Amino acid sequence: MSKKAFVALVTCFNEDETINYEATRAQVRRQVAAGNNIMCAGTNGDFSALTHGEKIRLTEEVVDEVAGKVDVIVNAGMPATFETLQLAKEFDRIGVDGIAVITPFFIACTQDGLIRHFSTVADAVSTPVYLYDIPARTQNHIEPETARKLASHSNIAGIKDSGGAQETLEAYLAIARDLPDFEVYSGPDHLVLWALQNGAAGCISGLGNAMPDVLAGILNGFNSGDMADAERQQEIYTAFRTELYALGFPPALVKRSLYLQDNSVGASRQPALLPSAEQDAKIRAILGRFDLI
């Protein structure tokens, strides 16, 4: 089975911070043209700054624009199981290909609490559910043993690992080797090819917003058996990541690097860090070195 790349799509905003749905659709078209699948309302999509209703409309717009050409996963995760369920049911109605559920944030959870949370959501929808682990942002981590227990649920299809630790990713991949129906999607951009080589079903990458063709190239090389090209593309991707992320918070830098390529994507909602002329100059120099501007 071919491995898949998903881009954690940015949400585009107007100057008054309302969502620019047409610009967002244009970003969808750009990713589809490159051959990438879409994850919307994720970390790189500023999901925590979106209202309940905006997430529903955003998903409707993305699904309509994709028109079945690629897969769409959407993040329904919220601090409370109650609102997560509401969103998941709406996404189930819209007809996405997968529902990602980020671990609850602000509310400290036990591992048993996480099992109840994810199982309750998975019980309530027919769309496959994907666990979404990003402990640096939520302070709640899905331990590998917890993931293994949840993997036995008939409607939990896999996990998106954005923890950044290769050890944890290896533990999740061990579950997938034991349970072939459980898919692991790697989040760290520098581990895309490594994860594919070690059994991941694919990746979900924020950096792909700024460099869609290189991300697609890694997957195309791997899927076609051209490992030399896959390795070459991964080297470019990793080098770009290293330079860009050295400047600060990754999602904000991805959005700004994309803005400097196409200002229709807008800035992020406040209180996101405001860009500076000095930082923009550094980002432009990086974009220039990678022929992105």
N, C-alpha and C positions, 0 to 999 in steps of 0.2 A: 504494500500500500504506500502511495506517495506521501511524503511528509508535507506539512502545511506551514506556511508563514502567515501569521496574523499581525496586522499593525494595530497597536493601541491608538486609535485615531484621535487626533486633537479635535476639540470642539471650537469652532470659530465664533468670534464675538464682534459685534459692532462697537463703535466708539462709546455708545451709551451702555455697554456691557450686556445688551440683549443678544441672544444667539443669532448669528448670521447663518441661517439654514442653507441658503444657496451656496455660500462659500464652503460650508461643511460638505455639501453634496459634491462640490468640485474636488475636494480632497478625497472623497470616496472614489470618484471617477479616476483620479490620478493613481490611487492604489490598485484599483481593479485593472487598469491598463498595464501596470507593472506585473500583475499576476498575484498580488497579495490579498489575503482575506482580511476581514475587518472585525476588530473588537471596539465597540463604542461604550461610552460612559465609564471608561476605566480611569486609572490614575492620570495618564497623559491626556485624557479627555476632560479633566477638571470636574470629575463626577461629584466631588464633595461640595462644589460650588453651584451645582445645578439643583433646581427645584424638582419635586416629584413629577409635576406635570411636564416640565421640560424634558426630563429623561424619557418619558413616554413618547412625546412628539419627536424627539431626536431619533429614537429607535425606529419610529414609523418612517421618518424621512430617509434614514440610512437603508432600511430594508427595501423601501420603494426604489431608491436609486440603484441599489445593487441588482434588483430584479432577477435574483436567482443565479447571477453569474459567479459569485463567490459566496463563501459562508459568512454569516454574521453571528458573533457572540456578543452579548451585552451584559454588563455588570449590574446586578440587582442589589448588591450588598449594602446594608445600612446597619447602624448600631443595634437596632431592635429587630428581633425576628418578625414582629408585627408588620413594620413597613417593608421589610425585605420580601415578605410574602405578598404584600399588595403589588409591589413592582414586578415580582416574578410572574404573578398571574397575568399582569398586563402584557409582559413580554411573551408569555406563552400564547396569549390571544393574538398578538401581532404576527407571530410565526417566525421567530428567530431560530437559528440552528443550535444554539447553546446558550445557557444562562450561567454566567460566572457569578459567584457569590464571594465577595471579599470578606475576610474575617471581620466580625464586629469591631468597631473602633470606639474609643473612650470608655466603653464598658469592659471591665476586666472579666475574662471568661476562663473557666476551667476547661480541661479537655472534654469532660463529660458534657459541659455546656455547649461546646462547639459541636459535638456529635448530635445533640438535640437540635441545635440551630440548623445545621445543614440537612439533617434528616427530615425535619419538618418542612423545609422548603422543597426538597426533592420529592416528598410525598404529595405535594400540592399541585405539581405541574407535570405535564407530559414531555416537555422539552428537556433534553439531557442537561444536567447540572454539573458545573465544574467548580471545584473548590479553588479559592484564590488566596494564596498565602503571601503576604507582604508585611512581615512583622515590624520592620523599621517604621512603617507608617501607622499601623493599627495597634501595636504592642501586644497583639495576640498571635501566637504561632501555632500552626497545625503540626503537631509532632508526627513523625513518620508512623508511629504505631496507631495514632488517631486516624491518619489518612488510610492506613490499611483496613481499619474497622469500617470506615465510611465507604471504602472501595467495594465492599460487599453489597451495598445498597443498589438495587436494580436500576435506579435512575441517576446515580452519580457516576458520570462518565470519565472523570479525570481531575487533574489539578493543574493550575497555573502557578509555577514556583517563581516568585519574585524576591526571594530571600537573599539571593546573591552568594550563598554559601554552597560550594560544590559538594560538600559532605551531605547536606540535606537533599540536594538534587539527586545525588547518588542513591540515597535512601528511598526517595520517591520512585526512582527508576527501578529499583529492586522490586517494589510492589508491582510495577507494570510488567516486569518479567514473570512474576508469579501469577498475575491476573491480567491476561492479554487484553481484556476489554477495558482496562483502566488506562487512560491516556495521560501522559505527562507532557506539558508544554513549558518550555524553558523561558524565563523572563530576562535573565542577564544577557545583554547584547554580545558580550565577549565569549559566551559559552554556546552560541547557536550551533555551530558545527560540532563541537564536542558533544553536546546533548543529542544531536541527531545520530552521531556515531555510536552513542551508548543507549539507544533505544527510545529516545523521546519521539512523540508523535509529531512534534513541530515546535514552533516558538511563538511567543506573543511579545512583540518588540515595540517599544516607544520610539527608538532611534530611527525606525523605518519611516517615520513621518518625514524626516529630513533626507533620507537616503533610500528610497523605496526600491530602486533598481538593484542596488548592491545586496540588499536583504533578499530580494527575489533570486538574485544570482547565486547566493549560497545554497538556497533550496534547490534551484534548478540543477546546479552542479552535482549536489548530493544525489538527487533523484535520478539523474541521467548516468550516474557512475563516473562523472568527470571530477574526481576528487582534487586534482590539481587546480581546477578552476574554482571549486568550492573553497579550497584553502586560500587561494589568492583573494577571493572576495571577502572571506572572513578576516584576513589580515587588514584589508582596507577598512572594514567595518569596525574592527577593534581599534585601529589607529585613530579613526575619527572619534570614536567613543572616548578614548583616553584623552585626547586633546580637548574635546568639548566639555566633558564632565569635570575636568580639572578646574573649570571656571566657577562651579557652584552646583545648585540643586538640579539634577538631571531633567525632570519634566519641564521646568521653566526654561532651561537652556535649549531643549529640543524645540519647544514652542517658539522661542526667540530666533533660533537658527532657521526655522521654517518661515517665520515672519520676514526675515531679511531676504529670503528667496521670493516670498509672495505675501505682501502686507495685507491681503484680503483675509488672512486667518485671524488678524486682530491680536490684541493683548489678552492676558488672562484676567479674570475677575479679581478685584481687590478683596483681601489684602495681600495678594501675590506680590513678590518683590518687583519693584519697578526697574526696568532696564536703565542702564547708564550709557552715555556716549562712549566711555572708555571700554565697557564690556562689549558693546556692539562692535567696536573696532576690532577687538580680539576675535569675536565670533566671525566677522567678515573675513578676517585673515585666514582663519581655519577653513571657512567655506571656500575661499579662493584656492587654498592648497589642495583641496579635494575636488576642484572643478565643479563646485555646486553653485557658484555665483559669478 
